Amino acid sequence: MVDTTNFQDSATKIEERLQKRDNIREELLKLSRIIIKFSGQSIESYHRGKLLQAKEKLNEAEKELTKINEILKENFQAYSVGIIGVAMQEYAEARLLYDIIENNVLTPIKDLEVTDAAYLLGIADLIGELRRYILEKLVEGDIDTAKNFYNIMKELYGTYLQIEFGKNLIPDLRRKKDTARVLVERTLSDLFVAQQSKNLEKRLEKENRD
């Protein structure tokens, strides 16, 4: 009769290892969801003009991201948990938006502790948030600021366009490029209409004075 004792011992050890991996996975899922939530809240707070709240939410997201990176240092295989990439991307987008407007700087990847893919996809999403900010400035009548951020938006897109990798390395890259192109084109059109409207308003004011 075959002795299965060795398998029983192996099965016990395998179960322990898998349970540990599952516990790590659950923790990463929880932390990732928190990061996504705080990052989204930071962006929304910023657009509502609540800068302090936006920064606080960003800091909370950063704390959870630090926890994730500590886990990943000891458990590299945990990168396979897909939502981690989404969380890093959302955090990158929120941090990039805050820093580029409030601090006039495009935060480099080394300061964000996110993956290369998350940073690139975060930049793509930043283009969309910059369009939103530009439209807000146009509503306020601040065309000069809108133009300034359109130029930033256009430069980001120009650099982004040069990046070409397969979807296995950077999922959604091509779709993000296509979306960014449409956003840049629409924003230019919006700026043109706003400028024409302002020029017409100035002419009418001049005629009324004359």
C-alpha positions as CSV (number, residue, x, y, z in Angstrom):
1,M,0.0,0.0,0.0
2,V,1.3,3.5,-0.9
3,D,2.2,5.7,2.0
4,T,0.4,9.0,1.6
5,T,1.7,10.6,4.8
6,N,4.2,12.7,2.8
7,F,1.3,14.2,0.8
8,Q,-0.7,14.9,3.9
9,D,2.3,16.8,5.3
10,S,2.8,18.7,2.0
11,A,-0.9,19.4,1.7
12,T,-0.9,21.0,5.1
13,K,2.0,23.2,4.3
14,I,0.5,24.2,0.9
15,E,-2.7,25.1,2.6
16,E,-0.9,27.3,5.1
17,R,1.0,29.1,2.3
18,L,-2.1,29.6,0.2
19,Q,-4.0,30.8,3.2
20,K,-1.3,33.4,3.9
21,R,-1.4,34.5,0.2
22,D,-5.2,34.8,0.4
23,N,-5.0,36.9,3.6
24,I,-2.5,39.2,1.8
25,R,-4.7,39.4,-1.2
26,E,-7.7,40.4,0.9
27,E,-5.6,43.1,2.7
28,L,-4.4,44.4,-0.6
29,L,-8.0,44.5,-2.0
30,K,-9.1,46.5,1.1
31,L,-6.3,49.0,0.9
32,S,-6.7,49.4,-2.8
33,R,-10.4,50.2,-2.5
34,I,-9.6,52.8,0.2
35,I,-7.0,54.4,-2.1
36,I,-9.5,54.6,-5.0
37,K,-12.1,56.1,-2.7
38,F,-9.8,58.8,-1.2
39,S,-8.3,59.6,-4.6
40,G,-11.7,60.2,-6.2
41,Q,-12.8,62.3,-3.2
42,S,-9.6,64.4,-3.5
43,I,-10.3,65.1,-7.1
44,E,-13.9,66.0,-6.5
45,S,-13.0,68.2,-3.5
46,Y,-10.4,70.0,-5.6
47,H,-12.9,70.8,-8.4
48,R,-15.4,72.1,-5.8
49,G,-12.7,74.5,-4.5
50,K,-12.2,72.6,-1.2
51,L,-8.4,72.6,-1.4
52,L,-7.7,71.6,2.2
53,Q,-10.1,68.7,2.0
54,A,-8.6,67.6,-1.3
55,K,-5.1,67.6,0.2
56,E,-6.3,65.7,3.3
57,K,-7.9,63.0,1.2
58,L,-4.7,62.8,-0.9
59,N,-2.7,62.3,2.2
60,E,-5.0,59.5,3.4
61,A,-4.6,57.8,0.1
62,E,-0.8,58.1,0.3
63,K,-0.8,56.4,3.7
64,E,-2.6,53.4,2.3
65,L,-0.4,53.3,-0.7
66,T,2.6,53.1,1.6
67,K,1.1,50.1,3.3
68,I,0.6,48.4,-0.1
69,N,4.2,49.0,-1.1
70,E,5.4,47.6,2.2
71,I,3.4,44.4,1.6
72,L,4.6,44.1,-2.0
73,K,8.3,44.4,-0.9
74,E,7.9,41.1,1.0
75,N,5.3,39.5,-1.4
76,F,6.3,40.4,-5.0
77,Q,3.8,37.9,-6.5
78,A,1.0,39.9,-5.0
79,Y,1.4,42.4,-7.9
80,S,-1.0,40.0,-9.7
81,V,-3.9,41.4,-7.7
82,G,-5.3,43.6,-10.5
83,I,-6.9,46.2,-8.4
84,I,-3.5,47.4,-7.1
85,G,-2.7,48.9,-10.5
86,V,-6.1,50.6,-10.6
87,A,-5.5,52.1,-7.1
88,M,-2.0,53.3,-8.0
89,Q,-3.4,54.9,-11.2
90,E,-6.2,56.7,-9.4
91,Y,-3.8,58.0,-6.8
92,A,-1.3,59.1,-9.4
93,E,-4.1,61.0,-11.2
94,A,-5.2,62.8,-8.0
95,R,-1.7,63.7,-6.9
96,L,-0.7,64.9,-10.4
97,L,-3.7,67.1,-10.7
98,Y,-3.2,68.7,-7.3
99,D,0.5,69.3,-7.8
100,I,0.3,70.6,-11.3
101,I,-2.3,73.2,-10.5
102,E,-1.4,74.2,-6.9
103,N,2.4,73.7,-7.0
104,N,3.0,74.3,-10.7
105,V,5.0,71.1,-11.0
106,L,4.4,67.7,-12.8
107,T,5.3,65.2,-10.1
108,P,7.9,62.7,-11.3
109,I,7.3,59.0,-10.9
110,K,10.0,58.6,-8.3
111,D,7.9,60.7,-5.9
112,L,4.7,58.7,-6.3
113,E,5.7,55.1,-5.4
114,V,3.5,53.7,-8.2
115,T,4.3,51.4,-11.1
116,D,5.3,52.7,-14.6
117,A,2.0,51.6,-16.1
118,A,0.0,53.3,-13.3
119,Y,2.0,56.5,-13.8
120,L,1.4,56.6,-17.6
121,L,-2.3,55.8,-17.3
122,G,-2.5,58.4,-14.5
123,I,-1.1,61.0,-16.9
124,A,-3.7,60.0,-19.4
125,D,-6.5,60.5,-16.9
126,L,-4.9,63.8,-15.8
127,I,-5.5,65.1,-19.3
128,G,-9.2,64.6,-18.8
129,E,-9.1,66.4,-15.4
130,L,-7.2,69.3,-16.9
131,R,-10.0,69.7,-19.5
132,R,-12.5,69.8,-16.7
133,Y,-10.4,72.5,-14.9
134,I,-10.1,74.5,-18.2
135,L,-13.8,74.4,-18.7
136,E,-14.3,75.7,-15.1
137,K,-11.9,78.6,-15.9
138,L,-13.8,79.4,-19.1
139,V,-17.0,79.6,-17.2
140,E,-15.3,82.0,-14.8
141,G,-14.1,84.0,-17.8
142,D,-10.5,83.4,-17.0
143,I,-9.4,82.6,-20.6
144,D,-5.7,83.2,-19.9
145,T,-5.5,80.5,-17.2
146,A,-7.5,78.2,-19.5
147,K,-5.0,78.8,-22.3
148,N,-2.1,78.1,-20.0
149,F,-3.4,74.8,-18.9
150,Y,-4.5,73.9,-22.4
151,N,-0.8,74.2,-23.5
152,I,0.2,71.9,-20.6
153,M,-2.6,69.5,-21.6
154,K,-1.3,69.6,-25.3
155,E,2.3,69.0,-24.3
156,L,1.4,66.0,-22.1
157,Y,-0.6,64.5,-24.9
158,G,2.3,65.1,-27.4
159,T,4.7,63.2,-25.1
160,Y,2.2,60.5,-24.3
161,L,1.6,59.9,-28.0
162,Q,5.2,58.8,-28.5
163,I,4.9,56.0,-26.0
164,E,4.1,52.7,-27.7
165,F,3.9,49.4,-25.9
166,G,1.7,46.3,-26.1
167,K,-1.4,46.0,-24.0
168,N,0.3,43.2,-22.0
169,L,2.7,45.8,-20.6
170,I,0.3,48.8,-20.3
171,P,-3.4,47.8,-20.6
172,D,-5.7,50.5,-22.1
173,L,-2.8,52.5,-23.5
174,R,-4.2,52.8,-27.0
175,R,-7.7,53.6,-25.8
176,K,-6.3,56.2,-23.4
177,K,-4.4,57.8,-26.3
178,D,-7.5,58.0,-28.5
179,T,-9.6,59.5,-25.6
180,A,-6.8,62.1,-24.9
181,R,-6.7,63.1,-28.5
182,V,-10.5,63.8,-28.6
183,L,-10.3,65.7,-25.3
184,V,-7.4,67.9,-26.6
185,E,-9.3,68.7,-29.8
186,R,-12.6,69.5,-28.0
187,T,-10.8,71.7,-25.6
188,L,-9.1,73.7,-28.4
189,S,-12.5,74.2,-29.9
190,D,-14.0,75.4,-26.6
191,L,-11.1,77.8,-26.2
192,F,-11.7,79.2,-29.7
193,V,-15.4,79.8,-29.1
194,A,-14.6,81.4,-25.7
195,Q,-12.0,83.7,-27.3
196,Q,-14.3,84.7,-30.1
197,S,-17.1,85.5,-27.6
198,K,-14.7,87.6,-25.6
199,N,-13.5,89.5,-28.6
200,L,-17.1,90.2,-29.7
201,E,-17.9,91.4,-26.2
202,K,-14.9,93.8,-26.3
203,R,-16.0,95.2,-29.7
204,L,-19.5,95.8,-28.5
205,E,-18.2,97.6,-25.4
206,K,-16.0,99.7,-27.5
207,E,-18.8,100.6,-29.9
208,N,-21.1,101.5,-27.0
209,R,-18.4,103.8,-25.6
210,D,-17.9,105.5,-28.9
